[in-house]
């Protein structure tokens, strides 16, 4: 997936009309998000529709009413829902396991694969921290090292591909590459990198944490060895639901993080049995994806999220520029439909810890749930949209937070 799928604009975007429920109620009424908070950070932890919460609560009640019957037949139910989830992400069910989240999927790969002593793993400087830390742990286990490819934020897909492959050597055994980067909200050319890696006998793990729900058939043309994606983000499934795809013979080496009675089974069936873990989130996931499909259709939902992100990016950027006199637009080489970056004033979120601290201060003092990230010593506001968001949400951010953030940046520079 490359930037050809991403929006391109020559003029300021217009605010799209808000989506509504059948009967005309605002889309947000299908969620249980607090009315007192401004929710403009769907990309971090997602938000679960009311109907999916109700479905999960019903399943929990069933589990607690008859635990022996529940756990005895649970693997069969997980196997059936796995087929629905695989169809949603456009993958064969026999290549698809369900795991708690993308980081857990990466940990399965790191824990299951074997490498020779001194092997190298290649990551990028856009990688998700927890996944990169897992790669470092795996490298230490085999007396190897992690090599980090620097990919400029503005790099084209071809330039990003070349930057990653340039770091590979004859000792490289694994490349870990984001499909959509978390901190920098850009695509990486995973199809091209996976193809080049395969030619050199290098295994690829693609971290697609943000992808399910955002794009239709995101795996078309991507021939990687492993792909992980969260369903709790843009697909709106209950938290603790993700997919681990393993389309090659390496799937035989993968085992769940918890040893259980399914261990003698083949992949992915061995992942369907996980003892007494509460897997109701897995079973309720199709309720979330089905709700959006039935209410608006995923095509319309994606169109709306992208158009709203266009508008939000424009007005937030313009508001910062008007106050600082600087250009706050970000040149992202391969931008994402519903995730965008706006450069913050100098002095804010210039490191990962300070970005987290800024997020916590904003939510504590203003009840605004936003995302602030850092890359290369520069701080960014990462906006994200979903069907329950409206243009008014980002107009509220412009009115309340842009002046405050500029004041905080000025105070930090004194």
C-alpha positions as CSV (number, residue, x, y, z in Angstrom):
1,X,0.0,0.0,0.0
2,X,1.6,3.3,-1.0
3,X,0.7,7.0,-1.1
4,X,-1.5,6.4,-4.2
5,X,-4.2,5.4,-1.7
6,X,-3.8,8.6,0.3
7,X,-5.6,11.9,-0.1
8,X,-4.2,14.7,-2.3
9,X,-5.5,18.2,-2.0
10,X,-4.8,21.4,-3.9
11,X,-7.2,23.6,-1.9
12,X,-8.5,23.9,1.7
13,X,-10.9,21.1,2.5
14,X,-14.5,21.6,3.3
15,X,-16.2,20.3,6.4
16,X,-18.1,17.1,5.5
17,X,-21.7,16.8,6.7
18,X,-21.8,14.7,9.9
19,X,-22.8,11.1,9.7
20,X,-26.1,10.2,11.4
21,X,-27.9,7.0,12.6
22,X,-31.1,5.8,11.0
23,X,-33.7,8.2,12.2
24,X,-31.3,11.2,12.2
25,X,-29.5,11.0,15.5
26,X,-25.8,11.9,15.6
27,X,-23.5,8.9,15.0
28,X,-21.9,9.5,18.4
29,X,-25.1,8.3,20.1
30,X,-24.1,4.7,19.1
31,X,-21.1,5.0,21.4
32,X,-20.9,5.5,25.2
33,X,-18.1,8.1,25.1
34,X,-18.4,10.7,27.8
35,X,-20.1,13.9,26.7
36,X,-17.8,15.9,29.0
37,X,-14.7,15.0,27.0
38,X,-13.5,15.8,23.5
39,X,-12.6,12.5,21.8
40,X,-10.2,13.2,18.9
41,X,-7.8,10.3,19.5
42,X,-9.6,7.2,18.2
43,X,-6.3,5.9,16.8
44,X,-4.7,5.1,20.2
45,X,-7.3,3.0,22.0
46,X,-10.3,3.0,19.8
47,X,-13.9,3.2,21.0
48,X,-16.4,0.3,21.1
49,X,-20.0,0.8,19.9
50,X,-22.8,0.3,22.4
51,X,-24.1,-2.8,20.5
52,X,-20.7,-4.5,20.8
53,X,-20.4,-3.7,24.5
54,X,-23.9,-5.2,25.0
55,X,-22.9,-8.3,23.0
56,X,-19.8,-8.8,25.1
57,X,-21.7,-8.3,28.3
58,X,-24.2,-11.0,27.2
59,X,-21.3,-13.3,26.4
60,X,-19.7,-12.7,29.8
61,X,-23.0,-13.5,31.5
62,X,-23.2,-16.7,29.5
63,X,-19.7,-17.6,30.5
64,X,-20.3,-17.0,34.2
65,X,-23.7,-18.8,34.2
66,X,-22.3,-22.1,32.8
67,X,-18.5,-22.1,32.9
68,X,-18.0,-25.8,32.1
69,X,-20.2,-25.6,29.0
70,X,-18.6,-22.3,28.0
71,X,-15.0,-23.3,28.1
72,X,-15.7,-26.8,26.7
73,X,-17.1,-25.4,23.5
74,X,-15.2,-22.2,23.3
75,X,-12.5,-23.3,20.9
76,X,-15.2,-24.2,18.3
77,X,-16.8,-20.7,18.7
78,X,-13.4,-19.0,18.4
79,X,-12.7,-21.0,15.2
80,X,-16.0,-19.9,13.7
81,X,-15.5,-16.2,14.5
82,X,-12.0,-16.4,13.3
83,X,-13.4,-17.1,9.8
84,X,-15.5,-13.9,10.0
85,X,-12.5,-11.8,11.2
86,X,-10.3,-13.2,8.5
87,X,-12.8,-12.3,5.9
88,X,-13.0,-8.8,7.2
89,X,-9.2,-8.2,6.8
90,X,-9.1,-10.1,3.5
91,X,-7.1,-13.1,4.6
92,X,-7.7,-16.9,4.4
93,X,-8.9,-18.2,7.8
94,X,-6.2,-20.9,7.7
95,X,-3.6,-18.2,7.8
96,X,-5.3,-16.2,10.6
97,X,-4.9,-16.5,14.4
98,X,-6.5,-14.2,16.9
99,X,-4.3,-12.6,19.6
100,X,-4.9,-10.0,22.3
101,X,-3.2,-7.1,20.4
102,X,-0.6,-6.3,17.8
103,X,2.2,-6.3,20.4
104,X,1.2,-9.7,21.5
105,X,1.3,-10.9,17.9
106,X,4.8,-9.5,17.5
107,X,5.8,-11.2,20.8
108,X,4.5,-14.6,19.4
109,X,6.8,-14.2,16.4
110,X,9.8,-13.2,18.5
111,X,9.3,-16.0,21.0
112,X,8.6,-18.7,18.4
113,X,11.2,-18.1,15.7
114,X,14.8,-19.2,16.0
115,X,17.9,-17.6,14.5
116,X,21.6,-18.4,14.5
117,X,24.0,-16.7,16.9
118,X,24.9,-13.2,15.7
119,X,21.9,-12.7,13.5
120,X,20.7,-9.1,12.8
121,X,17.2,-7.6,12.9
122,X,16.3,-4.5,11.0
123,X,13.8,-1.9,12.3
124,X,13.1,1.7,11.4
125,X,13.1,4.8,13.6
126,X,9.4,5.1,13.1
127,X,8.7,1.7,14.8
128,X,6.3,1.3,17.7
129,X,8.3,1.3,20.9
130,X,7.0,-1.9,22.4
131,X,7.5,-3.8,19.1
132,X,11.0,-2.5,18.7
133,X,11.8,-3.4,22.3
134,X,10.7,-7.0,21.6
135,X,13.0,-7.1,18.6
136,X,15.9,-6.0,20.8
137,X,15.1,-8.7,23.3
138,X,15.1,-11.3,20.6
139,X,18.4,-10.1,19.3
140,X,20.0,-10.3,22.7
141,X,18.7,-13.9,23.1
142,X,20.8,-14.9,20.0
143,X,23.7,-12.6,20.6
144,X,22.7,-10.5,17.7
145,X,22.0,-6.8,17.2
146,X,19.2,-4.5,16.0
147,X,20.0,-2.2,13.1
148,X,17.8,0.9,12.7
149,X,17.0,2.4,9.3
150,X,16.4,6.1,9.3
151,X,13.5,7.0,7.1
152,X,12.9,10.7,6.7
153,X,9.3,11.7,7.4
154,X,9.0,13.2,3.9
155,X,10.5,10.1,2.2
156,X,8.7,8.7,-0.8
157,X,7.8,5.1,-0.8
158,X,10.7,4.3,-3.0
159,X,13.1,6.3,-0.8
160,X,11.7,4.5,2.3
161,X,12.2,1.1,0.7
162,X,15.8,2.0,-0.2
163,X,16.6,3.3,3.3
164,X,15.4,0.0,4.9
165,X,17.1,-2.3,2.5
166,X,20.4,-0.3,2.7
167,X,20.7,-1.3,6.4
168,X,20.3,-5.0,5.6
169,X,23.4,-7.2,5.5
170,X,24.2,-10.8,4.9
171,X,23.5,-11.3,8.6
172,X,20.0,-9.9,8.5
173,X,17.4,-12.5,9.3
174,X,14.3,-10.4,10.1
175,X,12.9,-7.0,9.1
176,X,10.2,-5.5,11.3
177,X,8.3,-2.7,9.4
178,X,5.2,-0.7,10.1
179,X,2.3,-0.7,7.6
180,X,1.2,2.6,9.1
181,X,3.5,4.2,11.6
182,X,2.1,5.2,15.0
183,X,4.1,8.3,15.9
184,X,4.3,9.7,12.4
185,X,1.1,8.6,10.7
186,X,2.5,7.5,7.4
187,X,2.6,4.4,5.2
188,X,5.7,2.3,4.7
189,X,6.1,0.5,1.4
190,X,5.6,-2.9,3.0
191,X,4.8,-4.7,-0.3
192,X,8.1,-3.6,-1.9
193,X,10.2,-4.2,1.2
194,X,8.7,-7.7,1.7
195,X,9.4,-8.5,-1.9
196,X,13.0,-7.4,-1.7
197,X,13.5,-9.2,1.6
198,X,12.1,-12.4,0.1
199,X,14.6,-12.2,-2.7
200,X,17.4,-12.1,-0.1
201,X,16.0,-14.8,2.2
202,X,15.0,-12.4,4.9
203,X,11.8,-12.9,7.0
204,X,9.4,-9.9,7.3
205,X,7.1,-9.0,10.1
206,X,4.7,-6.2,9.2
207,X,3.1,-4.2,12.0
208,X,-0.3,-3.2,10.7
209,X,-1.7,-2.2,14.1
210,X,-3.8,0.7,12.7
211,X,-4.8,-0.8,9.4
212,X,-7.9,-3.0,9.9
213,X,-11.0,-1.0,9.2
214,X,-9.1,1.9,7.6
215,X,-8.5,0.2,4.2
216,X,-10.3,-2.4,2.2
217,X,-8.2,-5.5,1.4
218,X,-5.0,-4.0,2.9
219,X,-3.0,-7.1,2.3
220,X,-3.3,-7.1,-1.5
221,X,0.1,-7.4,-3.0
222,X,1.8,-7.8,0.4
223,X,3.7,-11.1,0.5
224,X,5.2,-10.9,4.0
225,X,5.8,-13.8,6.4
226,X,3.9,-12.3,9.3
227,X,1.3,-9.5,9.6
228,X,-0.3,-8.2,12.8
229,X,-3.3,-5.8,13.1
230,X,-5.5,-4.5,15.9
231,X,-9.2,-4.8,15.6
232,X,-9.8,-2.5,18.6
233,X,-8.7,0.6,16.7
234,X,-10.5,1.6,13.5
235,X,-12.5,-1.6,13.3
236,X,-14.0,-0.7,16.8
237,X,-13.9,-4.2,18.2
238,X,-13.7,-4.7,22.0
239,X,-10.2,-4.1,23.2
240,X,-8.0,-7.2,23.4
241,X,-8.7,-8.4,19.8
242,X,-6.1,-8.5,17.0
243,X,-5.0,-10.7,14.2
244,X,-1.8,-12.5,13.5
245,X,-1.5,-13.6,9.9
246,X,1.1,-16.2,8.9
247,X,0.7,-17.2,5.2
248,X,4.0,-19.1,4.8
249,X,5.4,-22.4,6.1
250,X,6.9,-20.4,9.1
251,X,3.4,-20.5,10.6
252,X,4.3,-24.0,11.8
253,X,6.7,-22.5,14.3
254,X,4.2,-20.2,15.9
255,X,2.7,-21.0,19.3
256,X,0.5,-18.9,21.6
257,X,2.1,-17.0,24.5
258,X,0.1,-19.2,26.9
259,X,0.7,-23.0,26.7
260,X,-2.6,-24.8,26.6
261,X,-4.4,-28.0,25.5
262,X,-4.4,-26.8,21.9
263,X,-0.7,-27.1,21.5
264,X,-0.7,-30.3,19.5
265,X,-3.0,-28.7,16.9
266,X,-1.8,-27.0,13.7
267,X,-1.6,-23.3,13.2
268,X,-3.9,-21.4,13.7
269,X,-6.2,-23.8,15.5
270,X,-3.8,-24.1,18.4
271,X,-4.5,-20.4,19.1
272,X,-8.2,-21.1,19.5
273,X,-7.6,-22.8,22.9
274,X,-6.4,-20.5,25.6
275,X,-7.5,-22.0,28.9
276,X,-9.7,-19.9,31.1
277,X,-8.9,-16.5,29.5
278,X,-11.9,-14.2,28.9
279,X,-12.1,-14.3,25.1
280,X,-15.5,-12.6,24.8
281,X,-13.8,-9.7,23.0
282,X,-13.0,-12.1,20.2
283,X,-16.5,-13.3,19.9
284,X,-18.0,-9.8,20.0
285,X,-15.6,-8.3,17.3
286,X,-17.9,-9.1,14.4
287,X,-20.7,-7.2,16.1
288,X,-18.6,-4.0,15.8
289,X,-17.5,-4.5,12.2
290,X,-21.0,-5.5,11.3
291,X,-22.6,-2.5,13.0
292,X,-20.6,-0.1,10.9
293,X,-21.1,-2.1,7.7
294,X,-24.9,-2.2,8.2
295,X,-25.3,1.4,9.4
296,X,-23.2,3.3,6.8
297,X,-21.1,0.8,4.9
298,X,-17.4,0.7,5.3
299,X,-16.8,2.5,2.1
300,X,-18.9,5.5,3.3
301,X,-17.3,5.4,6.7
302,X,-13.8,5.5,5.2
303,X,-14.7,8.3,2.9
304,X,-16.1,10.4,5.8
305,X,-13.1,9.8,8.0
306,X,-10.7,10.8,5.3
307,X,-12.7,14.0,4.3
308,X,-13.0,15.0,8.0
309,X,-9.2,14.5,8.5
310,X,-8.6,16.7,5.5
311,X,-10.7,19.5,7.1
312,X,-9.3,19.0,10.6
313,X,-5.7,19.0,9.3
314,X,-6.3,22.3,7.4
315,X,-8.0,24.2,10.2
316,X,-5.6,23.1,13.0
317,X,-2.6,23.8,10.8
318,X,-3.9,27.3,9.9
319,X,-4.7,28.1,13.5
320,X,-1.2,27.4,14.7
321,X,0.3,29.2,11.7
322,X,-1.8,32.3,12.4
323,X,-0.5,32.5,16.0
324,X,3.1,31.6,15.4
325,X,3.8,32.9,11.9
326,X,5.4,29.6,11.1
327,X,4.4,26.8,8.8
328,X,2.9,24.0,10.8
329,X,2.0,21.7,7.9
330,X,3.9,18.5,7.8
331,X,5.4,17.0,4.7
332,X,4.5,13.3,5.1
333,X,5.8,11.3,2.2
334,X,2.9,8.8,2.3
335,X,0.0,10.2,4.4
336,X,-2.9,8.2,5.9
337,X,-6.6,8.7,5.4
338,X,-7.8,9.2,9.0
339,X,-4.5,9.9,10.8
340,X,-2.7,13.2,10.2
341,X,0.2,15.2,11.7
342,X,0.3,18.9,12.5
343,X,3.6,20.3,13.8
344,X,3.5,21.7,17.3
345,X,5.1,25.0,18.3
346,X,8.8,24.7,19.2
347,X,9.3,23.5,22.8
348,X,6.4,21.0,22.9
349,X,6.6,17.2,22.8
350,X,10.2,17.1,21.6
351,X,10.7,13.6,23.0
352,X,8.5,10.6,23.6
353,X,8.3,11.2,27.4
354,X,7.4,14.9,27.0
355,X,4.8,14.0,24.3
356,X,3.1,11.7,26.8
357,X,3.3,14.3,29.5
358,X,1.7,16.8,27.2
359,X,-1.1,14.4,26.4
360,X,-1.7,13.8,30.1
361,X,-1.7,17.5,30.9
362,X,-4.2,18.3,28.1
363,X,-6.6,15.5,29.2
364,X,-6.3,16.4,32.9
365,X,-6.7,20.2,32.5
366,X,-9.0,20.4,29.5
367,X,-10.6,16.9,29.2
368,X,-9.4,16.8,25.6
369,X,-8.4,13.3,24.6
370,X,-5.8,13.9,21.9
371,X,-2.5,12.4,20.7
372,X,0.8,14.1,20.9
373,X,3.9,12.5,19.4
374,X,7.5,13.1,18.8
375,X,9.9,12.2,15.9
376,X,13.4,13.5,15.3
377,X,13.2,16.0,18.2
378,X,10.0,17.6,16.8
379,X,6.6,17.5,18.5
380,X,3.4,16.8,16.6
381,X,-0.3,16.8,17.2
382,X,-1.6,13.5,15.7
383,X,-5.2,13.9,14.9
384,X,-7.4,10.9,14.1
385,X,-11.1,10.7,13.0
386,X,-13.9,8.2,13.1
387,X,-17.5,8.1,12.2
388,X,-18.7,9.6,15.5
389,X,-16.4,12.7,15.1
390,X,-17.6,15.9,13.5
391,X,-16.0,19.1,12.2
392,X,-17.2,20.8,15.4
393,X,-14.8,18.5,17.4
394,X,-11.8,19.9,15.7
395,X,-13.2,23.5,15.7
396,X,-13.4,23.1,19.5
397,X,-9.8,22.0,19.6
398,X,-8.8,25.0,17.5
399,X,-10.7,27.4,19.8
400,X,-9.6,26.0,23.2
401,X,-6.3,24.2,22.7
402,X,-4.4,26.0,20.0
403,X,-4.0,29.3,22.0
404,X,-3.2,27.3,25.1
405,X,-0.6,25.2,23.4
406,X,1.1,28.3,21.9
407,X,1.2,29.8,25.4
408,X,2.7,26.7,26.9
409,X,5.3,26.6,24.1
410,X,6.2,30.3,24.8
411,X,6.5,29.6,28.5
412,X,8.7,26.6,27.9
413,X,11.1,28.8,25.8
414,X,11.6,31.4,28.6
